[in-house]
């Protein structure tokens, strides 16, 4: 019985990313107390239901609110809904919608948001090259332009 339990724990432990903590997933939703026994149960729950992968990519189940898929979809939706006004604010380099977009891209403080605004203003013609640029193209162009901005990325993500 101990060997079976050990094998099950070993198999499912490969899906846990945080040492000493079960990490996010269904287990963290069901079990919040951080004792060793309960965290082992949370870890096996996460492994049994493979909920960490879903939680990490969707930003649910106590995983980061900026999950990879969720953040991309949030940005895409935000740009689609606010494209016209956001385009105007990018050209000006400031505005409430632009600050919200900067926050969604990881620029959490006012200094980083101001730098993001200056960046979008300076790169406006590359982000929105034509009047009929779609929201999807706008996000793609923004991401491509941001990829080359190491200083801005460092300022926005603190690394």
Secondary structure by P-SEA (a helix, b strand, c coil): caaaaaaaaaaacccccccccccccaaaaacccccaaaaaaaaaaaaaaaaaaaaaaacccccccccaaaaaaaaaaaaaacaaaaaaaaaacccaaaaaaaaaaccccaaaaaaaaaaaaaacccccccccccaaaaaaaaaaaacccaaaaaaaacc
